[in-house]
């Protein structure tokens, strides 16, 4: 489920420049990947080009990731405290008295 095929999804902006929209699965691993483009003309393979594609976390997800790795003890204490607070509040809200 990491790859998709989009036949005809390439727009040529000039003789040597093209643009393609790539949809990535939400579970693509973070890191550097290799993107490859193949040029076909009249069904015959002409050329292949490749480039590095870096997948990174961003926004709120990146902040949580950074805190969890840089301050793991405090993150663990916070996570356990939040779970306990949520459980206690759930008990209060859904009490059958």
C-alpha positions, 0 to 999 in steps of 0.5 A, spaced: 500 500 500 505 504 499 505 505 492 500 508 487 500 508 479 497 514 476 497 513 468 497 520 465 498 524 471 504 528 469 504 535 466 509 537 461 511 544 463 516 545 457 520 540 453 525 538 459 520 540 465 514 536 468 510 536 474 507 530 477 502 530 483 504 524 488 499 521 493 503 518 499 500 513 504 499 515 511 504 510 513 510 511 509 516 511 513 520 517 515 526 517 512 529 518 505 526 515 499 528 514 492 523 517 487 524 514 480 521 517 473 520 513 467 519 517 460 515 513 455 514 515 448 509 511 444 509 506 449 517 505 448 521 506 454 526 512 453 529 514 459 529 514 467 531 519 472 531 519 480 531 523 485 532 523 493 525 524 497 525 526 504 519 524 508 519 528 515 514 529 520 511 536 521 507 541 525 504 538 532 506 531 530 513 533 530 513 537 536 510 530 540 515 526 537 521 531 539 519 531 546 518 524 546 525 523 544 528 529 548 525 528 554 523 521 555 522 521 562 517 527 562 513 524 556 512 518 560 510 521 566 505 525 562 502 520 558 501 515 564 498 521 568 494 523 562 491 516 562 490 516 569 486 523 569 482 520 563 480 514 566 478 518 573 474 523 569 471 517 565 469 514 571 465 520 574 462 522 567 459 515 566 458 513 574 451 509 575 449 511 581 
